[in-house]
């Protein structure tokens, strides 16, 4: 707050000083400069102090407060540019031509910047993702750390790391990607994703016993997440058309040339999916080790040694074969 008051005080003093100079020297250049600083002073008072400090500062949710600050900063820039053009270009027809020329020049020379700016507006105003969301776009994966006017900063996940875990790198992507690329948001409206573990079983295994055993383990380990997912589906069903989904763990059997594949489907927290999968695999292995009638299959190669070729029989002098 002290810094904001200091900046406002400096802008106010400069504006007041230019106002005094304008009374002494009634020059158009001095007048335009005075009105420019007056716009900056009033804009800073309204957007940064009144809106930013007193109104947005009352928002308790951090993500909402951050998004509101970003939206206010974008609107303030647009407002200041529009008024400053009006101050420096007094003729109405010339002003319209100026807007057109500037717009065309910017669209051509700064088309990438303009696309990033438009993408930033779409992100902030539509709320397609917020700070803290886990997203994937154009083969980039990460947790949103900052949404800027032109770029978005992610804490990268995956990269050289297996599973949905951070690599430690900060990833900056242009906001224009949201205009022409599909965006995947893991956590916007709910906190879960569906996941699966697959266990190959030999054909001589008791697959019914294996199915009941592994399914029981998964049901126990995902009970809390299943209840939460069911409640979240009910909630987002009020906003979107979402037919009722089965969130309880389920098992599926697939026959292959080499083994029986047992697939277990379940819901997991989007941020700890790898941790849960590892635990389920550990518990499944420990349970199968205690079962004599269940064997995990693996790819094998059978090698048959045919030995040396058998020599053909030879005839003796008496005509007998030997």
TIZALO-304770 format. One record per residue: x, y, z of N, C-alpha, C, O, CB in turn. Coordinates in steps of 0.001 Angstrom, whole numbers, plus 500000, padded with zeros to 6 digits. Glycine has a CB too. Layout:
BEGIN
XYZXYZXYZXYZXYZ
...
This chain:
BEGIN
500826498799500000500000500000500000500865501257500000500530502237499333499063500002501210
501960501240500733502856502400500777503418502705499394503513503865498993504003502157501770
503789501649498669504340501843497325503290502453496407503601503361495635504847500505496744
502057501972496478500993502511495636500733503983495950500554504792495039499707501698495820
500713504331497237500507505729497617501662506610497136501456507763496757500354505849499139
502872506059497155504029506824496701503934507096495195504170508219494748505338506070497031
503590506072494422503442506243492973502334507246492670502499508124491824503142504889492288
501203507113493363500097508047493150500491509475493509500107510423492823498881507623493969
501257509625494582501688510961494999502594511590493948502471512779493653502414510896496351
503508510794493378504408511314492342503614511748491122503832512836490588505455510255491946
502669510877490667501841511231489506501010512485489791500840513334488917500913510054489125
500496512594491015499684513766491370500513515042491382500058516087490915499031513564492735
501737514960491918502614516134491949503001516570490538503011517763490234503875515837492773
503322515594489669503683515923488288502499516572487577502662517560486861504143514656487525
501301516008487779500107516575487151499849517994487655499538518891486873498883515684487424
499980518186488964499767519522489520500802520507488984500470521647488659499823519480491053
502070520059488891503111520929488353502857521313486917503058522465486532504447520265488461
502409520343486106502096520648484703500885521572484605500800522408483705501836519350483912
499942521410485550498804522318485561499214523748485814498673524664485194497811521890486595
500170523962486724500676525303486999501403525859485779501226527022485415501611525288488219
502241524997485138502974525426483945501999525806482837502235526758482094503930524315483460
500889525047482729499906525326481683499256526694481891498925527372480918498830524228481655
499069527109483147498493528429483418499447529545483006499031530639482624498142528564484903
500746529234483094501737530247482733502012530222481237502111531267480594503040530029483513
502136528997480681502448528839479256501314528057478615501364526827478602503830528113479040
500308528710478090499168528005477469499520527431476101499001527867475073497975528951477331
500410526447476113500871525827474860500150524491474656499961523760475629502426525616474877
499738524142473422499040522868473177499850521643473606499286520670474107498700522748471705
501166521689473411502001520557473815501980520380475325501883519260475826503442520748473327
502071521492476046502007521422477511500641520923477954500534520133478891502301522802478140
499581521396477264498230520958477619498055519450477415497481518767478263497193521723476788
498555518933476281498437517487476014499209516682477045498749515640477511498948517149474599
500392517183477397501189516483478414500480516488479756500456515479480461502576517126478554
499895517642480108499167517746481379498001516759481425497838516033482405498650519182481587
497193516733480367496042515832480353496468514357480336495778513493480877495161516132479141
497608514093479709498119512712479711498450512258481122498057511168481539499364512593478818
499176513099481858499527512734483235498289512726484126498217511958485085500579513707483801
497309513584483809496072513559484580495334512234484381494783511673485328495170514735484180
495330511737483130494721510434482854495470509319483593494851508429484177494711510155481332
496794509374483564497584508363484268497293508394485761497163507347486395499083508579484019
497189509602486328496949509730487767495581509187488155495461508406489099497068511190488197
494539509606487416493192509155487735493015507655487466492320506960488206492173509954486930
493659507165486390493579505728486088494249504916487180493732503880487598494230505418484727
495395505383487640496095504657488706495265504666489981495195503663490691497486505275488970
494621505826490274493777505917491463492598504954491381492277504262492347493272507346491646
491961504921490215490762504101490076491077502613489972490515501804490710489982504538488864
491993502246489038492243500832488776493134500182489842492844499078490301492882500673487411
494212500860490235495175500225491139494785500340492602494964499397493373496535500830490941
494251501495492987493975501700494407492525501351494754492271500537495642494272503149494797
491572501975494044490166501737494387489745500305494039489253499565494891489260502745493656
489948499927492764489556498566492357490529497514492866490135496529493489489461498477490839
491808497742492588492803496723492915493011496506494387493147495368494837494088497076492307
493037497583495145493360497456496573492137497208497436492126496294498260494062498696497054
491110498019497248489984497969498173488921496949497775488324496308498640489357499326498276
488677496792496471487658495836496055488227494439495847487760493475496454486993496310494784
489248494331494979489843493014494723490532492480495974490561491271496200490849493092493559
491081493372496780491745492923498002490829492254498993491289491542499885492400494067498660
489513492477498847488549491850499748488180490427499335487517489711500086487302492690499819
488611490018498142488317488658497672489203487674498424490428487795498411488537488531496126
488582486706499076489337485770499915490026484671499105491129484247499450488414485139500937
489387484211498039489976483130497242491172483658496447491046484633495706488919482514496285
492323483020496600493548483497495963493469483452494443493905484388493774494726482679496433
492921482381493895492841482250492434491932483327491837492265483943490824492324480847492047
490781483542492478489854484559491980490461485949492091490304486776491193488531484502492748
491153486202493191491775487511493389492861487755492348492984488860491819492365487619494804
493642486730492057494702486858491055494110487142489677494594488020488963495562485581491011
493057486397489298492420486592487990491823487986487876491914488614486821491332485536487758
491213488477488951490624489815488934491692490887488752491476491857488025489845490068490223
492830490724489396493926491690489248494430491731487812494698492803487269495080491344490198
494558490554487201495020490494485820494024491169484882494420491905483978495244489042485396
492741490920485094491713491526484246491719493045484381491574493759483389490327490971484604
491886493538485604491922494989485837493140495616485169493044496706484604491934495295487347
494284494939485230495487495481484607495336495585483090495788496559482489496694494615484953
494704494586482466494481494622481015493526495753480646493776496490479693493924493272480516
492439495894481392491471496946481114492071498333481303491753499257480553490257496784482005
492932498483482294493546499794482539494460500200481384494494501370481004494341499775483856
495195499248480828496077499552479695495251500001478484495587500988477829496943498313479328
494170499272478193493310499640477066492711501029477282492679501844476360492187498595476874
492242501295478482491623502586478810492618503729478644492281504765478070491077502572480248
493835503552479138494842504618479057495245504890477612495373506049477218496081504247479883
495446503840476817495840504021475414494758504757474639495057505663473860496128502664474753
493492504370474849492390505008474131492288506489474483492110507317473590491068504300474447
492395506839475757492278508243476159493480509067475704493329510220475299492126508344477673
494668508477475770495853509216475336495808509518473842496237510588473410497117508428475668
495292508585473058495126508867471626494138510007471415494333510865470553494648507605470875
493084510003472210492095511083472080492691512436472459492323513462471886490872510792472956
493608512439473422494237513689473853495179514225472790495151515417472484494995513483475162
496012513365472224497058513815471301496546514004469876497155514731469092498201512825471298
495440513359469539494851513546468209493496514206468411492535513550468813494717512175467422
493419515510468130492223516287468439491161516221467354489968516274467652492596517711468674
491577516107466107490619516074465011489925514713464960490590513677464969491319516377463668
488579514712464906487804513467464963488104512563463773488343511367463940486308513776465013
488090513133462582488367512313461399489793511781461429490048510626461089488134513123460115
490717512643461842492106512188461946492252511118463015493066510203462889493034513364462255
491440511248464084491497510243465152491053508877464640491668507852464936490619510671466342
489955508887463857489474507616463299490512507018462359490777505816462388488139507818462554
491101507885461516492147507401460612493338506885461410493945505873461060492593508519459647
493663507599462491494792507180463321494538505809463934495410504940463927495056508209464425
493318505627464468492976504315465024493109503229463953493636502149464217491540504328465601
492624503526462737492696502533461667494115502219461255494483501054461101491927503006460475
494926503274461073496316503063460662497098502320461736497837501378461450496992504402460354
496921502764462982497642502106464087497206500660464215498025499766464428497407502849465420
495877500435464081495392499061464183495939498170463085496335497033463341493888499040464144
495963498691461844496480497892460725497970497624460880498439496516460622496216498600459393
498714498649461304500157498484461476500463497477462582501333496616462445500816499834461794
499727497611463671499962496673464770499563495255464377500246494289464717499187497110466020
498440495141463652497987493809463244499001493126462330499168491907462376496634493903462541
499676493925461497500651493339460575502000493100461253502559492006461172500836494248459360
502517494133461923503857494037462493503894493232463783504892492580464089504401495413462745
502794493282464542502790492614465841501670491581465898500978491454466908502633493642466982
501501490849464807500394489908464778500543488808465822499553488379466416500275489298463405
501776488345466052501977487319467079501699487883468466501069487229469297503407486760467012
502176489106468709501918489742469997500422489970470175499876489757471258502685491076470113
499763490406469098498324490654469167497566489361469453496638489348470261497823491284467859
497960488279468792497310486993469047497527486548470488496619486009471120497837485926468083
498733486774471004498988486423472404498137487268473343497634486776474352500474486601472740
497980488556472997497170489457473819495709489015473810495063488967474857497293490912473316
495190488693472625493807488217472523493644486904473289492645486693473976493400488031471039
494643486023473159494592484771473912494571485012475409493860484327476143495771483893473553
495361485998475869495355486339477290494000486843477748493536486493478833496412487381477582
493355487674476912492005488147477247491018486981477337490194486925478250491519489169476198
491109486043476373490216484888476394490409484062477661489443483610478276490448484018475160
491670483871478041491952483072479228491392483734480479490744483087481301493455482853479377
491652485037480614491242485744481833489731485913481906489133485710482963491917487109481903
489105486289480780487678486580480797486820485317480789485776485273481440487321487444479614
487253484292480058486454483066479973486734482107481115485901481258481430486712482371478660
487906482233481741488239481333482834488475479911482386488224478973483142487160481352483849
488969479728481131489223478371480644490264477640481495490237476413481585489686478417479192
491168478376482111492003477822483172492437478952484086492466480116483688493235477073482592
492775478590485321493167479557486333494497479140486943494986478038486697492080479687487422
495071480024487734496317479698488425496076478504489348495115478487490118496850480927489232
496951477515489263496812476305490060496247475132489294496383473990489732495953476576491230
495605475388488141495053474293487346496171473505486681497237474045486386494077474829486286
495920472246486454496841471391485689496291471262484282495166470800484093497018469976486360
497077471668483292496592471703481913497571471005480983498716470729481339496368473150481456
497080470726479773497913470209478689497458470890477408496266470922477103497816468638478572
498412471436476659498091472098475398499303472001474471500429472297474873497682473590475632
499063471589473241500114471469472228501297470649472751502455471025472569500591472863471791
500988469533473397501998468611473936502833469241475060503941468787475344502922468145472814
502299470276475688502921470879476864502046470578478076500833470784478040503115472421476679
502665470092479147501933469694480341502494470453481540503707470624481664502019468156480565
501600470908482424502120471585483601501028472169484472499852472184484109503063472666483190
501454472654485644500573473356486579500740474856486362501861475365486339500889472964488065
499625475560486204499655476992485897500161477771487109499588477685488195498247477495485475
501237478529486913501810479346487975501519480833487790501394481569488769503301479125488043
501410481275486538501165482689486280500502482835484913500895482180483948502489483508486347
499488483705484844498822484018483578499118485472483261498566486376483888497270483752483648
499990485694482286500338487044481898499498487530480739498657486796480220501793487123481546
499725488762480335498982489323479213499348488622477913498495488440477045499247490823479095
500627488221477770501093487599476541501442486129476699501300485356475751502280488334476031
501899485728477888502381484360478088501829483785479386501416484509480291503921484322478102
501839482469479440501454481738480650502638480893481099503295480250480281500190480844480400
502904480896482388504032480150482951503520478909483663502611478977484490504853481032483924
504123477769483324503749476488483911504919475893484669506075476104484304503267475517482833
504619475148485725505596474237486302505442472935485538504450472223485693505390474039487865
506426472633484716506322471505483793506171470187484536506851469936485530507543471450482888
505274469354484040505204467968484473505553467079483287505489467502482132503793467622485041
505920465852483590506434464899482597507825465345482143508774465233482919505463464787481373
507981465848480909509334466133480448510128464844480400509730463880479746510028467167481361
511270464833481105512073463602481162511662462720482343512247461659482559513569463945481264
510647463161483112510191462427484288508984461586483909508062462079483259509847463394485454
508980460329484308507851459454484022506677459812484929506869460227486072508248457972484204
505471459650484415504299459948485219504009461431485285504788462250484798504473459405486602
502882461774485892502463463174485983503095463837487198502405464215488144500928463280486056
504423463973487157505154464606488250506051465708487698506485465634486548505990463564489031
506336466748488521507107467899488030508531467525487621509178466681488242507156468978489097
508994468178486562510389468012486133511294469048486775512514468883486790510495468107484612
510701470129487314511490471199487918511721472382487001512237473410487439512801470663488357
511347472255485725511541473355484778510305474248484720509175473769484816511864472807483378
510530475544484562509439476479484312509221476564482813510160476803482054509742477885484916
508007476373482397507647476341480981506786477557480653505720477738481241506900475024480625
507239478389479719506496479567479291505899479302477914506622479011476961507407480828479268
504592479404477817503903479158476550503148480416476128502633481133476986502930477949476673
503069480705474822502314481881474363500819481664474532500313480561474327502636482193472890
500123482723474906498676482620475120497920482346473827496768481913473869498150483894475755
498551482594472671497862482365471396497557480889471166496741480564470304498701482898470245
498185479998471906497929478569471712496474478208471980495949477262471393498834477749472614
495820478961472870494431478616473210493474478941472066492325478498472077493994479361474477
493936479709471082493056480096469977492875478956468988491772478742468485493612481324469259
493952478216468701493865477198467643494380475832468079494707475003467230494637477653466432
494459475579469387494855474256469873493872473774470942493369474573471732496298474290470439
493602472477470964492753471953472041493445472124473395494654471932473524492418470459471794
492651472488474390493168472676475742492577471589476638491363471386476661492827474108476289
493446470892477374492997469870478315493227470401479729494354470715480113493749468506478086
492144470494480491492230470967481868491894469806482797490783469277482771491273472180482114
492873469416483620492693468271484508491844468621485733491176467750486289494048467742484954
491863469869486151491339470205487480490397471397487493490153471955488563492473470476488408
489861471810486363489022473016486347487738472847487155487435473665488024488673473386484916
486987471787486871485692471594487520485656470395488463484725470262489257484629471435486478
486635469544488385486703468412489313488163468028489512489036468442488750485875467195488785
488411467242490533489802466960490917490263465559490559491372465176490932489970467165492388
489456464779489851489799463382489602489949463097488114489468463845487262488743462468490200
490631461989487828490694461420486483490501459913486618490717459345487689492062461765485764
490096459275485535490030457821485541491397457256485170492101457799484319488937457309484566
491754456159485823493036455511485548492828454001485563491778453517485985494124455938486591
493830453261485101493730451804485042495068451159485398496129451739485170493275451351483643
495003449980485946496178449120486064495871447840485299494729447379485302496541448820487576
496871447262484647496704446052483844497631444973484384498821445212484592496992446329482338
497076443780484609497852442658485147497685441471484208496563440995484030497398442291486606
498771440971483597498676439798482728498720438501483554499581438343484419499819439808481687
497800437588483285497719436318484007497884435157483033497407435218481899496374436200484768
498555434107483476498691432912482644497336432226482517496456432402483359499746431938483238
497180431434481444495890430792481192495557429705482206494396429315482333495876430204479807
496548429218482922496255428216483950495992428843485311495846428135486307497400427232484059
495931430192485355495652430876486618494147430874486897493328430757485986496194432327486585
493808431008488181492420431155488583492048432628488410492152433411489355492192430671490065
491613433007487202491378434418486907490195434997487686490159436196487963491144434597485425
489235434149488036488112434640488845488587435066490234488190436114490744487021433556488969
489429434251490827489986434591492137490847435851492024490798436714492901490821433409492705
491639435963490945492484437145490758491631438405490594491956439458491145493401436962489532
490553438291489843489682439449489633489092439932490950489130441128491240488558439103488649
488547439021491752487958439412493036489008439969493982488744440921494716487256438222493683
490190439384493968491254439795494876491727441217494567491777442065495458492430438817494789
492072441473493310492613442784492931491530443856493006491788444981493435493211442734491510
490324443502492587489238444478492644488939444890494075488648446056494340487982443915491993
489011443937495001488804444260496408489855445223496936489546446123497717488808442997497235
491102445032496507492177445937496936491928447342496421492047448313497169493545445433496446
491578447453495135491358448772494529490163449475495175490217450679495427491134448636493007
489090448736495443487916449330496084488277449918497436487847451021497772486805448291496245
489062449189498209489450449687499527490343450903499477490195451821500284490136448614500287
491276450919498531492239452015498458491647453288497846492152454381498099493444451581497653
490598453165497056490032454337496368488658454722496893487944455486496243489941454069494881
488275454209498055486926454452498576486645455941498766485602456437498338486738453720499901
487570456652499404487352458078499674487293458879498383486448459761498236488459458628500579
488192458574497442488218459296496179486963459007495364486480459882494644489466458927495379
486430457794495466485211457437494744484024458252495235483224458738494436484919455945494894
483913458400496548482826459211497119482953460668496675481964461306496315482836459123498667
484185461186496704484413462573496290484094462766494813483478463763494438485862462983496571
484507461823493972484242461925492534482749461897492249482269462640491392484939460791491779
482013461056492950480569460973492749479899462305493094478994462750492388479972459837493599
480347462940494184479785464236494576480139465322493564479316466187493263480286464636495970
481370465277493036481784466290492055481029466141490744480706467142490105483286466199491798
480746464921490333479970464697489114478553465238489281478002465832488354479933463194488760
477960465037490456476633465598490717476656467121490633475723467739490121476126465154492096
477733467716491141477821469177491159477993469751489756477284470683489376478980469623492044
478933469199488982479171469762487646478060469393486685477950469988485613480509469285487094
477225468409487051476064468088486231475040469203486217474178469242485338475422466823486719
475123470121487191474227471270487211474654472335486203473856473193485826474174471869488608
475921472278485765476449473267484816476521472718483401476204473429482447477830473730485252
476935471458483248477100470844481935476104469691481779475560469168482751478559470342481741
475892469319480518475149468088480267476114466926480460476994466697479631474514468074478827
475946466211481532476866465128481866476057463934482341475591463922483481477893465571482950
475878462917481479475166461711481925475889461076483109477098461235483281475038460690480766
475134460369483901475688459729485089476830458788484720476676457927483854474596458965485842
477956458952485367479128458132485098479373457169486254479100457481487413480365459014484861
479891456000485915480233455017486933481613455346487482482603455320486750480190453570486358
481675455651488757482965455986489371483493454856490250484649454892490673482836457259490198
482653453843490531483130452712491324484139451891490511483982451768489296481940451821491776
485157451335491145486139450509490426485461449346489704484510448752490210487203449971491401
485959449040488534485397447947487745486526447171487094487609447705486855484409448479486676
486258445886486806487270444986486239486836444527484858485649444352484585487507443766487162
487837444334483984487586443898482612488606442826482240489785442914482585487656445100481617
488115441807481525488957440683481113489148440744479595488190440927478844488323439314481546
490403440587479157490730440560477737491594439335477447492573439078478148491457441867477306
491226438582476408492007437411476007493000437812474928492638438474473955491084436270475502
494250437411475102495283437656474102495918436333473698495559435280474225496356438637474639
496858436388472767497528435164472316498411434561473403498701433365473379498366435453471078
498834435381474349499824434919475322499285434801476742499764433967477510500992435845475320
498293435622477107497826435613478485496428436213478593495843436665477609498798436376479380
495919436201479802494650436871480120494991438211480758495707438259481758493744435993481078
494480439302480185494748440626480739493601441041481649492440441069481242494950441666479611
493951441362482889492992441853483870493190443360484015494212443806484537493161441123485247
492212444148483552492265445606483650491318446074484748490143445706484767491901446268482293
491836446885485658491036447460486734490963448970486529491991449646486486491637447113488134
489756449490486403489517450922486171489027451552487473488207450967488181488474451147485015
489527452740487783489193453405489048489409454908488887489987455351487895490057452843490230
488948455687489856489177457133489839490348457448490766490531456816491806487891457918490273
491136458447490357492318458856491131492397460370491145491887461038490245493626458244490539
493032460901492159493292462331492202494220462692491049495210462004490803493909462750493567
493896463776490341494645464133489133496110464417489421496953464228488543494020465338488473
496433464865490620497814465247490932498633464104491538499862464174491558497813466421491885
497971463057492030498707461960492684498400460618492022498452459570492666498356461897494186
498081460662490737497718459441490025498839458410490044498587457221490236497346459767488594
500069458857489846501185457916489797501424457271491151501743456085491229502449458618489325
501273458041492211501476457511493558500462456416493857500816455361494382501372458634494603
499194456671493518498157455669493767498383454429492917498231453310493408496771456250493487
498741454607491657498974453443490800500114452582491339500021451354491333499285453891489366
501182453215491800502302452461492361501867451658493579502238450493493726503446453405492737
501077452282494456500616451573495656499720450396495284499842449320495870499863452533496594
498833450583494332497948449495493921498743448336493325498439447173493590496915450001492907
499753448647492526500587447585491964501345446829493051501469445606492995501573448168490956
501848447564494040502561446908495143501640445963495912502006444824496203503151447957496099
500444446449496237499503445610496978499055444408496156498873443317496696498289446428497404
498876444606494843498482443494493977499575442427493920499292441232494004498168444005492562
500812442864493777501920441908493745502022441137495051502213439921495045503237442628493462
501894441846496178501986441188497474500866440161497651501087439088498212501936442226498599
499670440490497176498544439563497305498706438356496396498399437236496804497235440273496989
499181438556495175499349437452494232500441436492494691500347435288494454499677437989492840
501474437014495345502556436157495840502051435115496839502658434055496998503642437009496491
500943435420497507500398434491498506499448433465497893498986432560498588499674435264499592
499157433597496614498210432713495941498948431694495070499774432062494235497224433531495089
498640430413495274499284429362494483498644429203493109499277428714492173499228428042495228
497375429620492995496650429398491754496671430612490808495979430627489790495227429031492070
497464431613491154497533432820490319498990433079489949499858433152490819496918434060491058
499245433215488656500605433458488168500590434617487180499778434657486255501196432181487505
501500435553487395501629436673486471502364436209485222503417435581485319502370437862487136
501824436509484066502405436066482794503468437041482327503497438202482734501316435917481718
504333436548481472505351437385480850505655436821479473505338435668479183506641437459481723
506261437623478639506620437176477309507748436159477399508784436444477999507026438366476422
507567434972476812508580433916476843508879433448475425508067433611474514508113432728477719
510049432870475262510474432325473976510886430876474185511734430592475031511645433160473360
510297429953473425510621428529473518511609428158472419511343428383471238509339427660473416
512759427585472812513792427183471868513871425659471853514054425042472902515171427814472238
513736425047470679513796423592470534515070423208469792515318423672468679512545423056469786
515877422349470426517112421891469799516819420595469044516529419569469660518244421682470864
516892420637467726516569419449466921517763418511466766517604417419466219516074419870465545
518935418892467222520110418028467148520675417885465743520283418613464831519770416676467678
521618416923465571522235416698464268521331415843463397520593415015463931523610416033464425
521357416008462074520496415192461194520885413713461251522062413366461347520584415700459735
519853412842461189520079411397461234520632410926459881520029411226458851518757410638461587
521788410180459848522358409737458560521462408698457882520780407919458548523772409150458772
521476408700456562520685407736455816521298406339455941522520406212456021520583408153454335
520470405291455961521015403918456051521771403517454781521402403913453675519878402910456311
522814402742454954523629402308453822523413400807453581523124400051454508525138402616454077
523559400395452313523425398978451966524755398262452144525810398832451867522920398815450519
524711396988452614525904396152452741526107395375451449525314395474450513525784395184453952
527181394605451419527451393814450218526393392740449971526183392331448829528814393166450326
525735392288451017524708391262450879523345391877450541522358391166450357524610390439452165
523312393238450463522048393909450146521237394302451358520156394872451209521222393036449283
521728394013452571520981394394453781521252395881454119522296396445453793521385393467454992
520286396452454766520400397858455189521034397917456565520737397108457444519008398560455201
521898398874456727522483399059458073522530400539458425522986400902459509523913398447458146
